[in-house]
Amino acid sequence: MTPTGSVGGRERLRLFCGLRLPDDVADVLARWQSRSFSEGRIVPREHLHVTLAFLGHRPREEVEPIAAELRAAAAHAAPIRFEPVRYRETRSVGMLVLDDEGDAAGDLARDLHERLRRLGVYEPERRRWLAHVTVLRFRRPPKLEPPLPEMGAFGPSDAALYHSVLRSAGAQYDALESFALGG
């Protein structure tokens, strides 16, 4: 992890805010991915997360104010519990949709979206935020119906501000800073 102050220059960074998964949850998902998917590009274990808000390319000088808003939203978050409920495909990704017990993660996402909107760095999407983990990327939907991973309910480990670097082999996500949930 890199402190936000070490990102230098006048560059623009591709940023998003997300919830990190505990190591044991990421391990279970990685094993499930290797058994369930023979088509497409599996999202690497170290990149599995729940996206709260995708910000796109932002000037480097916005990193600290964005991190401050994520820190504040994370501090006010109620305990979050997820449980896998179904696999879903869009035109380019396969995802594990999660039940968000009591809508706690949804509340965090809406709080963060409003904070980032007021900061002028984010326009909330019209559709309702969906708790999910992207597990597979593809050019054409393979129309898979894998069984759900054998795991129970879990909570995220923390919230993080990520820098997404596009590479030929896929995006690389680097956590710039992370914050405890609920204080």
C-alpha positions in Angstrom: 0.0 0.0 0.0 1.3 3.5 -0.9 0.5 6.5 1.2 -1.6 9.0 -0.8 1.1 11.6 -0.5 3.6 9.5 -2.5 1.6 9.8 -5.7 3.5 12.5 -7.5 3.3 14.8 -10.5 0.3 16.3 -12.3 -0.9 13.0 -13.6 -4.4 11.8 -13.7 -5.2 8.6 -11.9 -8.0 6.1 -12.6 -9.6 5.8 -9.1 -12.3 3.8 -7.4 -13.5 3.2 -3.8 -14.1 -0.3 -2.7 -14.5 -2.8 0.1 -11.6 -5.2 0.5 -12.3 -8.9 1.2 -10.7 -10.8 4.1 -8.0 -13.2 2.9 -10.0 -16.3 3.8 -12.9 -15.1 1.7 -10.6 -14.2 -1.3 -9.1 -17.7 -1.0 -12.5 -19.4 -1.2 -13.5 -17.3 -4.2 -10.3 -17.9 -6.0 -10.7 -21.7 -5.6 -14.3 -21.4 -6.7 -13.3 -19.4 -9.8 -10.7 -22.0 -10.8 -13.3 -24.7 -10.6 -16.2 -22.8 -12.2 -14.7 -20.9 -15.2 -12.8 -22.3 -18.2 -13.8 -19.3 -20.4 -13.0 -15.6 -20.1 -10.4 -14.0 -17.9 -10.6 -14.7 -14.2 -10.2 -11.7 -12.0 -7.1 -12.4 -9.9 -7.5 -13.2 -6.2 -5.7 -10.0 -5.2 -8.1 -7.8 -7.2 -11.4 -9.2 -5.8 -13.4 -6.5 -4.1 -16.8 -4.9 -3.8 -16.8 -1.5 -5.7 -18.5 1.4 -3.9 -17.9 4.1 -6.4 -15.9 4.2 -9.7 -14.5 7.7 -10.2 -12.6 7.3 -13.5 -9.5 9.5 -14.3 -9.1 12.2 -11.6 -6.3 14.8 -11.1 -3.7 13.6 -8.6 -4.4 16.6 -6.3 -8.0 15.2 -5.7 -6.6 11.9 -4.2 -6.4 13.3 -0.6 -9.9 15.0 -0.6 -11.4 11.8 -2.0 -9.6 9.7 0.6 -10.8 12.0 3.3 -14.4 11.5 2.2 -14.0 7.7 2.0 -12.4 7.8 5.5 -15.4 9.7 6.9 -18.0 7.5 5.2 -16.2 4.3 6.4 -16.1 5.7 10.0 -19.9 6.0 10.0 -20.6 2.6 8.5 -22.7 0.1 10.3 -21.4 -3.5 10.5 -21.6 -5.1 7.0 -22.5 -8.7 6.3 -22.6 -10.2 2.8 -23.7 -13.5 1.5 -23.5 -14.8 -2.1 -27.0 -15.2 -3.6 -26.5 -15.6 -7.4 -24.1 -15.5 -10.3 -24.9 -12.8 -13.0 -23.4 -11.9 -16.3 -23.5 -8.5 -18.1 -22.1 -7.8 -21.5 -18.5 -7.9 -20.3 -18.3 -9.3 -16.8 -19.5 -12.2 -14.6 -20.3 -11.3 -11.0 -21.2 -12.9 -7.8 -24.2 -10.9 -6.5 -24.2 -10.5 -2.7 -27.1 -10.1 -0.2 -26.4 -7.0 1.8 -27.8 -7.8 5.2 -29.8 -4.8 6.4 -28.6 -2.7 3.4 -25.6 -1.6 5.5 -23.2 -1.6 2.5 -25.8 0.2 0.5 -26.1 2.8 3.1 -22.3 3.2 3.1 -22.3 3.5 -0.7 -25.1 6.1 -0.8 -23.3 8.1 2.0 -20.0 8.0 0.0 -21.8 8.9 -3.3 -23.3 12.0 -1.7 -20.0 13.0 -0.1 -18.1 12.6 -3.5 -20.9 14.4 -5.4 -20.6 17.4 -3.0 -16.9 17.3 -3.6 -17.6 17.5 -7.3 -15.7 14.3 -8.3 -18.6 11.9 -8.7 -22.0 11.7 -10.4 -24.1 9.0 -8.8 -25.5 6.4 -11.2 -29.3 6.4 -11.8 -29.5 2.7 -11.1 -29.5 1.3 -7.6 -26.1 0.3 -6.2 -25.6 -3.5 -6.3 -23.4 -5.4 -3.9 -21.3 -7.7 -6.0 -17.8 -9.0 -6.7 -16.6 -9.1 -10.3 -15.1 -12.6 -10.8 -14.8 -12.9 -14.6 -14.2 -10.7 -17.6 -15.0 -11.7 -21.2 -15.7 -10.3 -24.7 -18.9 -12.2 -25.2 -21.1 -13.5 -22.3 -20.4 -17.3 -22.0 -23.9 -17.7 -20.4 -22.5 -19.8 -17.5 -24.5 -21.0 -14.6 -21.9 -22.0 -12.0 -23.0 -23.2 -8.6 -22.5 -20.6 -5.8 -19.2 -20.9 -3.8 -19.6 -22.8 -0.6 -19.2 -20.1 2.0 -21.3 -18.4 4.6 -21.9 -14.8 5.4 -18.8 -12.5 5.7 -17.9 -8.9 6.3 -15.4 -6.8 4.4 -12.0 -6.3 6.0 -11.9 -2.5 5.3 -12.6 0.2 2.7 -9.9 1.3 0.3 -9.2 4.0 -2.3 -7.7 2.2 -5.3 -5.6 3.3 -8.3 -6.5 1.2 -11.3 -3.7 0.9 -13.9 -4.8 -0.5 -17.3 -2.3 -3.1 -18.6 -2.5 -5.4 -21.6 -3.1 -8.4 -19.3 -5.9 -6.5 -17.5 -6.2 -3.8 -14.9 -4.0 -3.8 -11.9 -5.5 -2.4 -8.7 -3.3 -0.8 -6.1 -4.8 0.3 -2.7 -3.5 3.9 -2.1 -5.0 4.0 1.4 -7.4 1.9 3.5 -9.8 2.7 6.3 -11.4 0.8 9.1 -15.2 0.4 8.9 -17.2 1.8 11.8 -14.4 3.9 13.2 
